[in-house]
Amino acid sequence: MRAPGSRSRRPGGDRVNVLAPGHRRLRIGDAWRDATSGATFEVEDPATGKTIAEVADAGAADGLAALDAASEALPGWSATPPRRRSELLTATYRSLTERSEEVARLITLEMGKPLAEARAEVAYGAEFFRWFAEEAVRVEGRYNTAPNGGYRILTVPKPVGPCVFVTPWNFPLAMGARKIAPALAAGCTTITKPAAQTPLTMLLLARIMEEAGVPPGVVNVVTTKRAGEVVSALLADTRTRKLSFTGSTEVGRVLLRQAAGNVLRTSMELGGNAALIVCADADLDVAVDGAMVAKMRNIGESCIAANRIYVEEPVREEFTARFAERMGALSMGHGLDDGVNVGPLIDGDSVTKIDDLVADAVGRGARVLVGSGRPDGPGHFYPPTVLVDVPEDARMLRTEIFGPVAPILSFTTDDEVMAKANDTEYGLVAYVFTRGLQRALRFAEGLDTGMLGINRGLISDPSAPFGGVKQSGIGKEGSHEGIGEYLDLTYAAIDLP
């Protein structure tokens, strides 16, 4: 067994066959093309800092060309029978499942997460295509008699139109799938701007969907380091009718202001500051397992990661000891190496941010039980870290940590911990561990959050509505609600004398 927090040795040689050069270009309409300027940018492996590919660096003109393609494809795609749209989404699901290893290795290479987690992301992302393949044939309006009996009411759902998607780097397949699948099911066409750190996975998804038979112009992908320029141009064009963004609340506010100009439909999945609450009556085996998943899934780089862990005083010492032991036993290394539990963070800025948050907490009186400090060697690594005695004024309790750092705090009453959990502008998710049904229901009603995990640390599911309240977002993704985000409703009053 490796020492706690140790880094695995990495064998040499190429790890994955990165996309062929022709498919590192922009996907616009029926073509794979270079940026108009000819510019490119580098994509690096965060575990080594080495360049793994160069991709096209789009400008505003390229974004508008993608919108041209999406607009031209819209009439034909929206008129495509729902069963045919369903079949193409099902074909995408099957292809992703069959090519899971290829896609997973690419995710690990450009994003860093361990291969087992990348495989889980592929399975999760593929499920959105299967779920919305089923929803595509169940979009329904209604016909009924008006209450006064004098006429009939007809409602007709219609696709909203061309959609712009801005997706993050932490789940480079799943976050795109969560948007593209319902949009296509509803009859919309799409332009996706993936994160500059992880563009390769989205380009591969576009290639898979092309091979599955999705018509040209329905799925367009524009990679760029000039996100502000490209997205602003798309949102200023009146042909764009929908914006969906997953990322920070700060950027979400900017995009909402831009979307207001044309009164766009918007979906926003923004930042989080999740509280994880362990009650004294909890099954501690379940609580420790759940806390490990909620904190360390995706190296902690997740909007739904447990950001603050509150433990009721009678079990605080035992829970903390067991949790710290589990955290300290995790092994860091390249995500493609065997036995690795914790890959690198996405970039050097992320490491600096987390190191500063830990230093701030320690400077205010917190104690480090496990981890802390940048390791030597290449790559953007930070060890799994557990802190106790974290004061209320520590910045990490107000900031989305987005990494493998867990502050543990204590509480004595439910009202106390509920107030602390709610004392944030965010409201994406929370977690509660208790054996008491009534207690769980009180937390479900009292916590200001869009989602709640009760006795489990994993809540994401394509069949469940994903989304937050307060400054954690607008709208829902997944489930039956997800397709409604891509449909307008026309009401017709029909006179029947």
GIJORA-V967147 format. One record per residue. N is the residue number from 1. RES is the residue in one small letter. PHI is phi as a letter, one per 30 degrees, with the letter a starting at -180 (* if undefined). PSI is psi in degrees with one decimal (* if undefined). NEAR is the number of other C-alpha atoms within 10 Angstrom. Layout:
n & res & phi & psi & near
N & RES & PHI & PSI & NEAR
N & RES & PHI & PSI & NEAR
This chain:
n & res & phi & psi & near
1 & m & * & 138.3 & 7
2 & r & d & 155.5 & 12
3 & a & d & 150.6 & 10
4 & p & e & 132.1 & 18
5 & g & i & 5.3 & 23
6 & s & d & 160.3 & 18
7 & r & c & 136.9 & 22
8 & s & d & 153.5 & 16
9 & r & d & 144.6 & 11
10 & r & c & 121.6 & 14
11 & p & d & 154.4 & 10
12 & g & d & -178.7 & 6
13 & g & j & 162.9 & 6
14 & d & d & 143.2 & 8
15 & r & c & -26.4 & 12
16 & v & a & 148.8 & 16
17 & n & d & 96.0 & 9
18 & v & d & 157.8 & 20
19 & l & e & 142.6 & 16
20 & a & e & 147.4 & 10
21 & p & e & -36.3 & 10
22 & g & d & -21.1 & 11
23 & h & c & 17.9 & 20
24 & r & c & 10.9 & 22
25 & r & c & 178.6 & 25
26 & l & d & 142.7 & 26
27 & r & c & 105.0 & 25
28 & i & b & 119.6 & 26
29 & g & i & -124.8 & 22
30 & d & c & 14.2 & 14
31 & a & b & 152.0 & 13
32 & w & c & 117.5 & 17
33 & r & b & 156.1 & 17
34 & d & d & 162.3 & 21
35 & a & d & 149.6 & 22
36 & t & e & -37.8 & 14
37 & s & d & -13.6 & 12
38 & g & i & 1.1 & 11
39 & a & d & 151.1 & 15
40 & t & b & 166.9 & 19
41 & f & b & 161.2 & 17
42 & e & c & 145.8 & 15
43 & v & c & 131.4 & 21
44 & e & c & 157.1 & 21
45 & d & d & 113.7 & 23
46 & p & d & -14.3 & 27
47 & a & d & -21.2 & 27
48 & t & b & -20.3 & 17
49 & g & i & 3.9 & 15
50 & k & c & 147.8 & 13
51 & t & d & 133.5 & 13
52 & i & c & -17.4 & 14
53 & a & a & 161.5 & 19
54 & e & c & 136.9 & 17
55 & v & b & 163.1 & 24
56 & a & d & 137.8 & 24
57 & d & c & 96.2 & 24
58 & a & d & 153.7 & 27
59 & g & c & -174.4 & 24
60 & a & e & -38.7 & 20
61 & a & d & -37.1 & 16
62 & d & d & -40.4 & 23
63 & g & e & -42.6 & 30
64 & l & d & -31.1 & 20
65 & a & d & -38.1 & 17
66 & a & d & -37.2 & 26
67 & l & d & -36.4 & 26
68 & d & e & -48.6 & 16
69 & a & d & -42.3 & 23
70 & a & d & -38.9 & 29
71 & s & d & -39.9 & 21
72 & e & d & -33.5 & 17
73 & a & d & -17.6 & 21
74 & l & e & -49.2 & 20
75 & p & e & -43.3 & 14
76 & g & d & -40.2 & 13
77 & w & d & -41.8 & 25
78 & s & d & -25.8 & 21
79 & a & d & -8.1 & 10
80 & t & d & 131.9 & 12
81 & p & e & 139.2 & 13
82 & p & e & -36.2 & 22
83 & r & d & -37.7 & 15
84 & r & d & -42.6 & 16
85 & r & e & -40.3 & 24
86 & s & d & -43.1 & 24
87 & e & d & -37.8 & 18
88 & l & d & -35.7 & 23
89 & l & d & -39.0 & 30
90 & t & d & -40.3 & 22
91 & a & d & -37.5 & 21
92 & t & d & -44.2 & 26
93 & y & e & -46.3 & 26
94 & r & d & -39.9 & 17
95 & s & d & -42.7 & 17
96 & l & d & -40.3 & 23
97 & t & d & -43.3 & 17
98 & e & d & -32.7 & 11
99 & r & c & 24.2 & 13
100 & s & e & -43.7 & 19
101 & e & d & -43.0 & 17
102 & e & e & -47.4 & 16
103 & v & d & -42.0 & 25
104 & a & d & -42.3 & 26
105 & r & d & -35.4 & 25
106 & l & d & -41.2 & 25
107 & i & e & -47.9 & 30
108 & t & d & -41.1 & 27
109 & l & d & -41.4 & 29
110 & e & c & -19.2 & 25
111 & m & c & -33.5 & 31
112 & g & j & -17.9 & 34
113 & k & d & 150.5 & 34
114 & p & e & 149.7 & 29
115 & l & e & -37.9 & 25
116 & a & d & -39.0 & 18
117 & e & d & -34.6 & 20
118 & a & d & -40.4 & 28
119 & r & d & -40.1 & 21
120 & a & d & -36.5 & 14
121 & e & d & -40.2 & 23
122 & v & d & -44.5 & 25
123 & a & d & -42.4 & 18
124 & y & d & -47.8 & 19
125 & g & d & -40.7 & 25
126 & a & d & -34.3 & 26
127 & e & d & -27.5 & 24
128 & f & d & -37.0 & 29
129 & f & d & -38.1 & 29
130 & r & d & -44.1 & 21
131 & w & d & -48.0 & 22
132 & f & d & -16.0 & 30
133 & a & d & -36.9 & 28
134 & e & d & -34.9 & 19
135 & e & d & -27.1 & 20
136 & a & e & -33.6 & 25
137 & v & c & 8.9 & 16
138 & r & b & 19.9 & 14
139 & v & d & 120.7 & 17
140 & e & b & 144.0 & 10
141 & g & c & -160.7 & 13
142 & r & b & 160.1 & 10
143 & y & b & 122.5 & 13
144 & n & a & 164.0 & 11
145 & t & d & 133.9 & 14
146 & a & d & 151.1 & 13
147 & p & e & -33.7 & 9
148 & n & d & -2.6 & 7
149 & g & i & -1.0 & 11
150 & g & d & -14.5 & 12
151 & y & a & 177.9 & 15
152 & r & c & 150.2 & 16
153 & i & c & 123.3 & 15
154 & l & b & 129.0 & 16
155 & t & c & 133.5 & 15
156 & v & b & 113.6 & 15
157 & p & d & 138.8 & 17
158 & k & b & 148.8 & 19
159 & p & d & 142.0 & 24
160 & v & d & -27.8 & 23
161 & g & k & -161.2 & 24
162 & p & d & 134.2 & 26
163 & c & c & 140.1 & 31
164 & v & c & 126.9 & 28
165 & f & c & 131.2 & 22
166 & v & c & 112.9 & 21
167 & t & c & 154.2 & 27
168 & p & c & 174.7 & 22
169 & w & d & -16.7 & 21
170 & n & d & -28.6 & 25
171 & f & b & 76.8 & 22
172 & p & d & -22.8 & 27
173 & l & c & -52.1 & 30
174 & a & d & -38.5 & 23
175 & m & d & -32.7 & 24
176 & g & d & -43.4 & 24
177 & a & d & -37.9 & 22
178 & r & d & -21.3 & 23
179 & k & c & -46.4 & 29
180 & i & d & -42.5 & 27
181 & a & d & -50.5 & 29
182 & p & d & -33.1 & 30
183 & a & d & -46.6 & 29
184 & l & d & -37.7 & 29
185 & a & d & -35.7 & 31
186 & a & d & -14.3 & 33
187 & g & j & 13.0 & 27
188 & c & d & 159.4 & 29
189 & t & c & 162.2 & 30
190 & t & b & 150.1 & 30
191 & i & b & 120.0 & 28
192 & t & c & 130.1 & 26
193 & k & c & 97.4 & 26
194 & p & d & 163.1 & 27
195 & a & d & 143.0 & 20
196 & a & d & -25.7 & 20
197 & q & d & -26.8 & 23
198 & t & b & 60.5 & 28
199 & p & d & -20.3 & 29
200 & l & d & -38.0 & 30
201 & t & d & -41.6 & 27
202 & m & d & -36.1 & 26
203 & l & d & -38.5 & 26
204 & l & d & -40.1 & 20
205 & l & d & -41.7 & 21
206 & a & d & -39.5 & 21
207 & r & d & -42.3 & 17
208 & i & d & -41.2 & 18
209 & m & d & -34.5 & 22
210 & e & d & -46.9 & 18
211 & e & d & -27.3 & 13
212 & a & d & -14.2 & 18
213 & g & j & 6.2 & 13
214 & v & d & 128.7 & 22
215 & p & d & 154.1 & 16
216 & p & e & 143.0 & 20
217 & g & i & -13.5 & 25
218 & v & d & -39.2 & 30
219 & v & b & 108.1 & 29
220 & n & c & 142.4 & 27
221 & v & b & 125.7 & 26
222 & v & b & 108.5 & 28
223 & t & c & 140.7 & 32
224 & t & a & 151.4 & 29
225 & k & c & -4.5 & 20
226 & r & c & 59.2 & 13
227 & a & e & -43.4 & 21
228 & g & e & -44.2 & 14
229 & e & d & -47.1 & 15
230 & v & d & -48.5 & 21
231 & v & d & -38.9 & 24
232 & s & e & -42.3 & 15
233 & a & d & -40.3 & 17
234 & l & d & -40.6 & 26
235 & l & d & -23.7 & 25
236 & a & d & -14.8 & 15
237 & d & d & 129.4 & 13
238 & t & d & -12.1 & 11
239 & r & d & -26.8 & 16
240 & t & d & 131.2 & 23
241 & r & b & -4.7 & 22
242 & k & a & 137.6 & 24
243 & l & b & 129.7 & 24
244 & s & b & 128.6 & 25
245 & f & b & 136.4 & 25
246 & t & b & 123.1 & 22
247 & g & l & -154.8 & 21
248 & s & d & 153.0 & 19
249 & t & d & -37.5 & 19
250 & e & e & -49.7 & 11
251 & v & d & -35.5 & 13
252 & g & e & -40.1 & 22
253 & r & d & -42.1 & 15
254 & v & d & -46.5 & 11
255 & l & d & -35.5 & 21
256 & l & d & -39.5 & 19
257 & r & d & -40.9 & 10
258 & q & d & -39.1 & 18
259 & a & d & -24.2 & 21
260 & a & d & -27.9 & 13
261 & g & e & -40.5 & 12
262 & n & c & 13.7 & 15
263 & v & h & 57.1 & 14
264 & l & d & 147.4 & 20
265 & r & d & 136.0 & 20
266 & t & b & 144.6 & 21
267 & s & b & 132.0 & 24
268 & m & b & 120.4 & 26
269 & e & c & 105.5 & 25
270 & l & c & -155.3 & 26
271 & g & d & 168.7 & 27
272 & g & b & 164.0 & 32
273 & n & b & 61.7 & 29
274 & a & d & 130.7 & 29
275 & a & c & 135.5 & 28
276 & l & c & 120.4 & 29
277 & i & c & 123.1 & 30
278 & v & c & 112.8 & 27
279 & c & d & 159.2 & 27
280 & a & d & -24.9 & 18
281 & d & c & 8.6 & 14
282 & a & d & 153.9 & 19
283 & d & d & 110.6 & 14
284 & l & d & -28.5 & 19
285 & d & d & -46.0 & 12
286 & v & d & -40.5 & 15
287 & a & d & -43.1 & 25
288 & v & d & -45.5 & 22
289 & d & e & -45.8 & 16
290 & g & d & -39.3 & 22
291 & a & d & -36.2 & 27
292 & m & d & -41.6 & 20
293 & v & d & -47.6 & 18
294 & a & d & -31.9 & 25
295 & k & d & -42.4 & 29
296 & m & c & -3.3 & 25
297 & r & e & 132.9 & 23
298 & n & i & 32.6 & 26
299 & i & i & 20.4 & 28
300 & g & i & -0.9 & 25
301 & e & d & 72.6 & 22
302 & s & a & 140.6 & 22
303 & c & d & -24.0 & 23
304 & i & c & 13.2 & 26
305 & a & d & 144.5 & 33
306 & a & d & 119.9 & 32
307 & n & c & -30.0 & 30
308 & r & b & 125.2 & 25
309 & i & c & 115.0 & 22
310 & y & c & 126.3 & 22
311 & v & b & 130.3 & 24
312 & e & d & 139.8 & 21
313 & e & e & -42.5 & 17
314 & p & d & -25.4 & 14
315 & v & c & 6.8 & 16
316 & r & e & -47.1 & 18
317 & e & d & -46.0 & 13
318 & e & d & -45.6 & 12
319 & f & d & -46.1 & 21
320 & t & d & -43.4 & 20
321 & a & d & -44.0 & 11
322 & r & d & -40.9 & 14
323 & f & d & -43.7 & 21
324 & a & d & -38.1 & 20
325 & e & d & -42.6 & 15
326 & r & d & -42.3 & 16
327 & m & d & -41.8 & 24
328 & g & d & -20.8 & 19
329 & a & d & -7.1 & 17
330 & l & d & 146.4 & 20
331 & s & c & 130.3 & 22
332 & m & c & 152.7 & 26
333 & g & l & -174.3 & 25
334 & h & d & 134.1 & 30
335 & g & d & -18.2 & 28
336 & l & d & -3.0 & 24
337 & d & d & 147.3 & 17
338 & d & d & 143.2 & 14
339 & g & i & 2.3 & 18
340 & v & d & 129.7 & 20
341 & n & c & -26.4 & 24
342 & v & b & 115.2 & 29
343 & g & d & -169.5 & 29
344 & p & d & 160.1 & 29
345 & l & d & 170.0 & 27
346 & i & d & -32.5 & 27
347 & d & a & 175.2 & 19
348 & g & d & -34.0 & 14
349 & d & d & -35.8 & 11
350 & s & d & -41.1 & 19
351 & v & d & -45.1 & 21
352 & t & d & -43.7 & 14
353 & k & e & -48.0 & 14
354 & i & d & -41.2 & 23
355 & d & d & -40.3 & 16
356 & d & d & -39.8 & 15
357 & l & d & -41.4 & 19
358 & v & d & -44.2 & 27
359 & a & d & -39.7 & 17
360 & d & d & -45.9 & 16
361 & a & d & -43.9 & 24
362 & v & d & -39.9 & 18
363 & g & d & -22.0 & 11
364 & r & c & 4.1 & 16
365 & g & j & -3.3 & 14
366 & a & d & 154.8 & 19
367 & r & c & 140.1 & 16
368 & v & c & 122.9 & 18
369 & l & c & -37.3 & 16
370 & v & b & 141.1 & 20
371 & g & i & -148.5 & 20
372 & s & i & 136.4 & 20
373 & g & j & 142.6 & 17
374 & r & d & 132.2 & 14
375 & p & d & 159.7 & 15
376 & d & d & 161.9 & 10
377 & g & j & 175.5 & 10
378 & p & d & 166.6 & 12
379 & g & j & 168.0 & 23
380 & h & c & 70.1 & 24
381 & f & c & 150.2 & 30
382 & y & b & 131.9 & 27
383 & p & d & 151.6 & 27
384 & p & e & 129.9 & 28
385 & t & b & 136.7 & 21
386 & v & b & 129.8 & 23
387 & l & b & 145.3 & 22
388 & v & b & 171.8 & 19
389 & d & h & 37.7 & 16
390 & v & d & 122.1 & 22
391 & p & d & 157.0 & 16
392 & e & d & -23.8 & 13
393 & d & c & 6.2 & 11
394 & a & d & 137.4 & 20
395 & r & d & -29.9 & 18
396 & m & d & -18.7 & 23
397 & l & d & -12.4 & 21
398 & r & c & -10.7 & 17
399 & t & c & 142.3 & 15
400 & e & d & 112.0 & 23
401 & i & d & -49.1 & 26
402 & f & h & 49.5 & 27
403 & g & a & -178.9 & 28
404 & p & d & 50.4 & 27
405 & v & b & 128.1 & 29
406 & a & b & 109.3 & 29
407 & p & d & 131.6 & 24
408 & i & c & 130.1 & 21
409 & l & b & 163.0 & 21
410 & s & c & 160.7 & 20
411 & f & b & 164.1 & 19
412 & t & b & -25.3 & 14
413 & t & b & 156.8 & 11
414 & d & d & -40.9 & 16
415 & d & d & -39.7 & 13
416 & e & d & -49.6 & 10
417 & v & d & -31.3 & 21
418 & m & d & -43.5 & 18
419 & a & d & -41.4 & 13
420 & k & d & -42.1 & 16
421 & a & d & -36.5 & 24
422 & n & d & -8.7 & 18
423 & d & d & 66.0 & 13
424 & t & a & 152.3 & 17
425 & e & d & -12.6 & 16
426 & y & d & 161.6 & 26
427 & g & a & 54.4 & 27
428 & l & d & -55.2 & 27
429 & v & a & 156.5 & 27
430 & a & b & 165.1 & 31
431 & y & b & 137.5 & 30
432 & v & b & 132.5 & 25
433 & f & c & 114.3 & 27
434 & t & a & 150.1 & 20
435 & r & c & -7.4 & 15
436 & g & d & 119.3 & 12
437 & l & d & -47.7 & 10
438 & q & d & -39.2 & 10
439 & r & d & -43.4 & 15
440 & a & d & -40.6 & 18
441 & l & d & -35.5 & 11
442 & r & d & -41.3 & 14
443 & f & d & -41.0 & 21
444 & a & d & -37.0 & 19
445 & e & d & -28.8 & 9
446 & g & c & -20.5 & 15
447 & l & d & 132.6 & 21
448 & d & d & 84.7 & 24
449 & t & a & 148.5 & 24
450 & g & d & -22.6 & 20
451 & m & b & 153.2 & 23
452 & l & b & 127.7 & 22
453 & g & c & 119.9 & 19
454 & i & c & 112.2 & 23
455 & n & i & 29.5 & 21
456 & r & a & 147.3 & 18
457 & g & c & 2.5 & 28
458 & l & b & 119.1 & 18
459 & i & c & -11.9 & 17
460 & s & d & 131.9 & 14
461 & d & a & 127.2 & 15
462 & p & e & -23.2 & 22
463 & s & d & 2.4 & 16
464 & a & c & 147.1 & 16
465 & p & d & 118.0 & 18
466 & f & c & 126.2 & 22
467 & g & l & 164.2 & 22
468 & g & c & -177.5 & 24
469 & v & b & 179.6 & 20
470 & k & h & -133.5 & 15
471 & q & c & 21.3 & 21
472 & s & c & 0.3 & 25
473 & g & k & 178.1 & 27
474 & i & b & 130.7 & 17
475 & g & i & 176.8 & 19
476 & k & b & 146.6 & 21
477 & e & b & 144.4 & 27
478 & g & i & 174.1 & 24
479 & s & i & -167.1 & 19
480 & h & d & -31.4 & 19
481 & e & d & -27.4 & 16
482 & g & d & -38.8 & 26
483 & i & d & -26.0 & 23
484 & g & d & -22.7 & 22
485 & e & d & -13.9 & 23
486 & y & c & 15.7 & 29
487 & l & b & 133.0 & 21
488 & d & c & 159.5 & 15
489 & l & b & 121.3 & 13
490 & t & c & 130.8 & 11
491 & y & c & 129.3 & 14
492 & a & c & 128.6 & 12
493 & a & c & 119.2 & 13
494 & i & c & 118.0 & 14
495 & d & d & 129.0 & 10
496 & l & b & 88.4 & 9
497 & p & d & * & 6
